[in-house]
């Protein structure tokens, strides 16, 4: 689940997993796993494809369904849709 605090940490490190691994505080490092970090990266990549009109309608529907499944709230989903890192 992508929460506000996880997204804040992801943004703080500008999506750089190596920077997060090296410089995160203990709380930030324990906040979520590399798998969750990867979920955010993949979701942002897929959202960019959709935003640029490069995916099919079926692909866009799957991406938005995954967004709803992964985002802890509609606010997080909205932030993810507007994020370009």
N, C-alpha and C positions, 0 to 999 in steps of 0.2 A: 504494500500500500504506500503510495506516495503522499506524504503529509506536507503541510506548510513548512515545517522545520527541515525536513529532508530536502525539499526543493530550495529552501534558503541556503542550505549547505552546498548543494549542487551549483547554485548560482554564484555563491561566494568564491568557489574554486573554478568558475567559468567552464564547468564540465570536464576539467582536467583531473582524471582519476589518479594520475601519478602525483600531482600536487596535493590532492586530498590525502593520499596514502602517506606522503612525507610530512605534511604540515598541519594536518587536522588535529584539533584538540582531542583528548580522550573521549569526550562526549560526542564530538562530531564523528570520530572514527567508529564509535560503537553505535551510532544512530542508525546506520543501515549497512547492508552488505554490498560487496562488489556486484553481485547479481542485481540488486535493486538499482545500483548506479547504472549498470548496463541497460536495465529496463527503461530508465529515463532517457539514456542516449538513443536507444532504438526508437522509442516513442517520438522523441523530438525529430529524428531523421525521417520517420514515416509521416509525421505531421507536415514537415517541409515539403515532401513529395505531394501530399494532398493539397497544401496551400498553393503550390505552383502548378496545380492542374495536371500533374504527370502520372497520376494513378487512376485506375478505373473506379467506377462508382462502387463496385463491390469492395475494392481495396480500401477506399475511403470509409465505407461503412464498418469494415473490420477494425480500422484504426480508431475510429470514434468509439466503437464498442470497447476496445482495449483501453482507451483513455478513461471511459466511465468505470471500467473494472479496476484500474490501477490508482486512479485519483481518489483521495480520501474525501473530497468534497467537490461541489461544483466550482468553488473558488479556485481550488488547486487545478482543476481541469482547465479553467479559463486562463490561468497563469501559464500553464504548459502550452496551450494553443497559441499564446502570444509571444512565447519565448523563442529567441533566436540566438543561440550560443554557437 
